[in-house]
């Protein structure tokens, strides 16, 4: 089986924790044990992707605080940096777990670029909040220095950037070659580095791509059998948060009808990614709790979505 | 031919330039055109590595300046970040050049870890200067906060970290698979993320690995035919900087005898890497100017080293 696993932010940090290296390495142990249980079967090819919200936020802050002395990097380069920092942490912890369990498989991170359309309407309507919260006075000062879009959140202000739809991932041939070699591949963290085609070249853009959307794109591109989107919730609920209302199995068509009722920033993009993955050829998708990866993939936990 | 190209710092920045994104993208054009001329021949497999001195220095500064508000990342994670930031820049510029020239090849960066021995004597004798220059008073203040080794440079003080010898690169199987798929691979920037084996696991360490040494290690591991170390000097000189004294061809044994006369921080590690590469099975190595890559590989410029 070819499996794509999308790790939620809780794989790296629990609610309220600071994104220190030590905290993240310690949290990753849990995800690594779960993934190792799946990787133990050598016929399972594994492609892992992950979020980067808190980590890219911290990079943005470092760039802001140091900007008087060190030139700021563009936002898409900060995505690249978090693909590497998180990729390295997952590689270390997962390789260690493999060695403990006697699993002879390599783990590697390939840096990826997600191609978006320069005409994507998202570029005219930025929606994704990034970076620090500003007071009204701080916002005014920032806007004198450089132009940006912002939203109000709980009386504070925050910069927003576009969240365009990814059309392709440039590194798919490398990912395919690595999966075929038996390597557990880590790719497209934080949705990947957003680039647009400009003349003959690709150019990084100031945007953030939805990571579940890129997970789906990669899953279809590598012809994965299944995709598991892992989070801190046990699955989809018909009446959240009633435990007994958890949906064990739902068809793609039923889930599609349910989409408008799901919360926009959290469950809806995950459910949309599952629907799209199956419509484009995937056999099954799962949404479930990170701590139950192997049970989820055996259809014994979480929500299973099929055609 | 399987070719390893080690790009010197001048591929990204010229003497005295600030490491901004714009400067680096603009400088990379030159290296990209040179590399594209080699990649045009589809039987040439290409593995590219590069320095990261100024870039990792800036990351360290961002971490230092922001440390009151954002937790600092360990040094080896900063190496990871620069592998990605520089890898993404090279990928964009080189892919663009390929498209312009009608070369249908993929370019991808794989994040790499260099395994070092925890007993390496370098850990007891740190020698590699990193990060900001401190005055005597600043140094005293820093040393109250945390312990580190330092050296004096022109009346100022600088932190030094160990520069251990890399024993292996964890991601060689992925690099091999990608090269076989025809991808131009970028790997091990700044010498790679230094890790030591600790129990069953790998652990990042506070060190900086010589990039030419890692280039040689990868070149032998992927069984490269040739390795080209590119810099801003036209080659090895018998009487530097007399133009006419440039050495066009030298044997591994002759070069080995010449090593003690070469400058420690610059030409000597490059020459050592060439000697070691050939001793361990490589056919030829080159040291030369970045602006002459294709001429160098045709033995029409630079210094050729053979058995």
Interface residues (C-beta under 8 A of the other chain):
Chain A: X18 X19 X20 X21 X58 X61 X62 X63 X65 X66 X69 X70 X71 X73 X74 X76 X77 X80 X81 X83 X84 X85 X87 X88 X89 X91 X92 X93 X95 X96 X97 X99 X100 X106 X108 X109 X110 X111 X113 X170 X171 X173 X174 X176 X177 X178 X180 X181 X183 X193 X195 X199 X200 X201 X202 X203 X204
Chain B: X18 X19 X20 X21 X58 X61 X62 X63 X65 X66 X69 X70 X71 X73 X74 X76 X77 X80 X81 X83 X84 X85 X87 X88 X89 X91 X92 X93 X95 X96 X97 X99 X100 X106 X108 X109 X110 X111 X113 X170 X171 X173 X174 X176 X177 X178 X180 X181 X183 X185 X193 X195 X199 X200 X201 X202 X203 X204
